[in-house]
């Protein structure tokens, strides 16, 4: 048992060092002034917005898209995937008033989901680039221009990745925690990894992609529920880069209750289980930067939860009086350092996102003991549903995240 605990401590220690380096690198990248120049000529861009029953938010989204200040040709495509609410009516009104706004009725088909809709959108457009926004997004006016400039000025870039902010952060405790999680992820996993390894991960929205690259890799996988992570792997396998542009921001909604949050994150985890299964069967994904992405997925979605479970079990056993090996001081030290690193990440992300407040700091400090524990439930739930679907030979249906009526970003 002591040997096992020693291995666990070493693993924890290495993770702490790794994430500490990522944090410092992310902070360095954020505070460093990025040099970019206006382009002599801006390429054409198609904005693709997959939508299914998005009537409650789509008006604000389309208004935000039409406010984008892009010097080149820009066309907005609302891809309506068989909506039964007033999404179509709103889309047609915008299409009739604005010549660069197009309402598109996506034919019914299987499998359901975002990937199939985006593939259809790619088939009916001919722009140099396309950018994907979820139907609840409100990007800043300069977001698209910044992304295109970085993509065009970065050698071998497949596109560029912007930042995602939470528009309903102050709604309740859950939305605050989700917002903080996103801030930390983007500071570490996006800025930190780009600064160190020149790797980026597609976030599913606010992501610009070069059409020729997507055609080269074969478009979207229609069976991938985590289509962004799956496409990231295939793009990286071709040695293309996905540069990070923190200044290119979009604002989106996050789940406002635990039930919606669990459904959304279960879908994400199922999508990553599907991706990991593909990775294990395809040896081309186990080389170079793709290997790093694979390892990062394992760390983020599985090793983290396993270590969390180990910590909880150890704590419970000690409470009920089980005679455990005496390694108390090193274990306490590792736990304390873990919490300190986590706190440093939270505070750093708040500073760079300019939303440091007493309530956010308090919420950030308790997330380690509360919000993180939910991921134990999520992993068990995802493994169960994914295993059942594989045994029955059925495709897991896409589960749309609930939207809420929000005031537009000013």
MOHUQUI-V588791 format. One record per pair of residues at least 4 apart in sequence whose C-alpha atoms are under 6 Angstrom apart, sorted by the first residue. I is the first residue (numbers start at 1). GAP is how many residues later the second one is. D is the distance in Angstrom with one decimal. If there is no record, write none. Layout:
i,gap,d
I,GAP,D
I,GAP,D
This chain:
i,gap,d
9,4,6.0
16,4,5.9
22,4,6.0
22,166,5.4
22,170,4.7
23,165,5.3
25,167,4.7
26,161,5.2
26,162,5.5
26,165,4.6
26,166,3.6
42,30,4.8
44,28,5.9
44,29,4.7
44,30,6.0
44,83,5.1
44,84,5.3
45,29,5.0
45,82,5.3
45,84,4.7
45,85,5.1
46,28,5.9
46,29,5.0
46,81,5.8
46,84,4.5
47,29,4.7
47,30,5.8
47,83,5.7
47,84,5.0
48,29,5.1
48,84,5.0
49,29,5.0
49,30,5.7
49,84,5.3
49,85,5.7
49,86,5.8
50,29,4.8
51,28,5.8
51,29,4.9
51,30,5.9
51,84,5.8
52,28,6.0
52,29,5.2
52,31,4.9
53,30,4.6
53,32,5.4
53,34,6.0
54,4,5.6
54,33,5.7
55,31,5.3
55,32,4.4
56,349,5.9
57,79,5.6
58,77,6.0
61,75,5.9
61,76,5.6
61,77,5.5
64,74,5.3
67,74,5.9
68,73,4.2
69,72,5.5
69,73,5.7
70,75,5.4
75,25,4.7
75,26,6.0
76,25,4.7
76,26,6.0
77,25,4.8
78,25,5.0
78,26,5.9
79,25,5.0
80,24,6.0
80,25,5.0
80,26,5.6
81,25,5.2
91,12,5.3
92,11,5.7
94,4,6.0
95,6,5.0
95,7,5.0
95,8,5.8
113,285,5.1
115,105,5.5
115,107,4.8
116,106,5.1
128,83,5.8
129,80,5.7
129,81,4.5
129,82,5.2
130,78,5.9
130,79,5.5
131,76,5.5
131,77,4.3
132,73,5.4
132,74,5.9
132,75,5.8
133,72,4.6
133,73,5.4
134,71,5.7
136,116,5.6
137,114,5.5
137,115,4.7
138,112,5.5
138,113,5.1
139,110,5.8
139,111,3.7
139,112,5.9
140,109,5.8
140,110,5.9
143,105,4.1
143,106,5.8
147,13,5.5
150,4,5.9
151,6,5.7
151,8,4.9
151,9,5.3
156,84,5.6
157,83,5.6
157,84,4.5
157,85,5.9
158,51,5.8
158,52,5.5
158,82,5.6
158,83,5.7
158,84,5.9
159,49,5.0
159,50,4.2
159,51,5.4
159,83,5.8
160,48,5.1
160,82,5.3
160,83,5.0
161,46,4.7
161,83,4.9
161,84,5.8
162,44,5.4
162,83,5.0
162,84,5.7
162,86,4.9
162,87,5.9
163,83,5.2
163,85,5.9
163,86,4.7
164,85,5.9
164,86,5.2
164,87,5.9
165,85,6.0
165,86,4.7
166,13,5.6
166,85,5.5
166,86,5.3
166,87,5.8
167,84,5.3
167,85,5.3
167,86,5.5
168,85,5.8
169,6,4.9
169,7,4.8
169,10,6.0
175,81,6.0
183,166,5.5
184,165,5.5
185,4,5.2
186,4,4.8
187,4,5.2
188,4,4.6
189,4,5.5
190,10,5.8
193,4,5.4
193,6,5.8
194,4,4.1
194,5,4.9
194,6,6.0
200,42,5.0
201,31,5.8
202,26,5.2
202,30,5.9
204,24,4.9
214,5,5.2
215,4,5.6
224,47,5.9
225,46,4.4
226,42,5.6
226,45,4.3
227,4,6.0
235,5,5.9
236,4,5.4
236,54,5.9
237,53,5.8
255,5,5.7
255,6,5.2
262,4,5.9
266,112,5.6
266,116,5.3
269,113,5.9
270,112,5.3
279,6,5.9
285,5,5.6
286,5,4.7
287,4,5.0
296,4,6.0
297,4,5.9
298,4,5.3
299,4,4.8
299,5,5.8
300,4,5.8
305,71,6.0
317,5,5.4
318,4,5.7
344,4,5.9
350,4,5.8
350,5,5.4
350,6,5.1
351,5,5.9
360,4,6.0
367,4,4.8
368,4,5.7
382,4,6.0
383,4,5.9
389,4,5.8
389,5,5.0
